[in-house]
């Protein structure tokens, strides 16, 4: 089963993805969630297959591994609204966690580490979020809040992980912030 999964990741994900990078697909240099999701997924797939993520990282435009990452403002803000923030941040966090573990990067861009604040600051006490166009009124709980709490070192981030609205995730247990326990 593992070999079939590995072959599928390579044949259906990495080969077409690298071909799209070589063809300069629109998402390669996009400064929005398409770049982060596509490149982040390819990085994790390459590392899961025992390969190097450098080919993806080095050839794919702004990527979430570049300082600031596409879309993330210097203070952690995100221009596409809370739904797309959650989607892009999930892939950016998974890619960064994999790259850190593999020793391919030494730190996470500060804007990504601070982006948990965007999630918190866009959420009303009711659990509904500010609508930036096509944002759902209730954004799903981000499974990477604990990871953001850990890498930011901010106790407020850990506290937000513990009280953020939405269903908890298994990643809450894996990435629980130091000063917060998932509810």
N, C-alpha and C positions, 0 to 999 in steps of 0.2 A: 504493500500500500504506500509506503513512504516513497519508493522509487516512482510510482505512478503519479503521486502528488508532485514530486520534484520535476518530473518530465512535463507535467501539465503547467507548472509555474514557468518553466523555461519556454515551452512551445507556445503557450497561449498568452503569456504575460511579458516575459523578458525579451524574447526575440522581436515580437511586434513593437514593444515599447522602445527598444533601442533603434529599430528601423524608423520609428516615428521621430525619435530624437535626431537621427541622421538626416531625415527629410525636413527637419525644422517645423514640425507640427505646431499648430497655434499654441498648444498648452505648454510647450517647452519654455517659452519666454514670458508666458502670462504672469501677471502679478496678482493673481486671484487664486481661488481654491483649486482650480483645475491643475495648476502646476504642482501645488503641494500634495494633492491627492495622488496624481499619477506618478510623480517622481518618488514620493514617500512610499507608496505601495511597491514600486520597483526596487527601491533600496532594501526594503524588508524582504522581498522575494529573493533578491540576489544573495543576501546574507543567509537566508533560510536554506538556500540550495547549496551552500558551501562555497559560493563564489564571492567575488569582490564587488562591492557596491561602488567602487571608484569610477567604473565606466559610466554608471548612471550619474553619480554626483558630479563628475568632472565635465560632462557634456550636456548638462541640462539647464542652462540659463540660471534664473535667480534661485531656484530650488529652496526648500525650507532650511537647507544647511548653510546658506549664505547669511552673512550678518544682516539681521533684521528680517530675513525671510520675506517672501512675497506677501504683500497685504498687511503684515503686522507692523503697526506704527511703533515709533520709538518708545511710547509709553504702554505698549501692549494692545492698543486699540485695533479694531478690525473693521474695514469699510463695508463689508458685505452683510453685516448684521449678525445677530446671535446664532441663527441656524447654520449659516455658512461658517461662522467662527468655530462652532462645535465640530463640524465636519472636517474643516481644514486642520484644526488644532489636533484632532484625534490622529490624523495621518502624520502630521509634523512631529508630534510627540513619539509615536511609534518608530518613525524613522530615526529621530534623534536618539532615542533609547537604544536602538539597535546599533547605530554608529558609535555611540559612546561605549557600549559593551564590546564592540569589535576593535576599539582603539583607533578608529578612523577620524574622530574629532575629539577635542579635549574639553570643550564646553558648549553650552547651548546659547544661541543668541539671546541677549538680555530681553529683547522685545518679546520673544516667545515665552521666556520665563515669567515675564510680567503679565502675559495675556489673560491669566485667570481673572484679573481685575475687570476685564471687559465683560466676562460672563457675569460676574457679581454685580457690576454697576449697571448692566442692562436689564437686570431682573428686579421686578417690583416685589414688595412683600407678599403679594398675592401669588407669586410664582410665575406670573405672566411677564413677557419681555417686551421691550420697546419694539414696535414694528418698523422695520427698515425695508418695506416693500413686500417681499414674498416670505417673510419670516412667519413661522407658526407662532401663535399666541403663547404656547408652552413648548419651549425647546427641550428636547430630551436631555437628561442629565449627562454631562460629559464624563466619560469613563477615565479621562486623563487628569482630572482635577488633583488627585493625590500625587501624581508624577510632577505636575506643575508646582504643587506645594513643596515637594521634596527638593526639586532643582532650584526653586526660587529662594528656599530657606526662609520664607516669610510665614510667620505664625498665623497671619490673617488668611493666607491661602489655605493652610491646613484647616482653619476654622470654617472657611467657605466650603471645603470638601464635605465637612460634617453636616452642614445645614442646607446645601444647595438642593433645590426642588428636583423631583424626578426619582425614578427608580434607581436604586444602587446597582452597581456593576461589580462583577468579579474583580475587575481591575482596582476597585476601591480597596479591596483587601490586599492585593499585591502591591499597590502603590500608595498605601495609606500615609498621609502626611504625619510627621512626627508628633504633632500635638493635637491630632484629631482622630477619632475613630468613626468609621462609617456608620450611619444610622440605618 
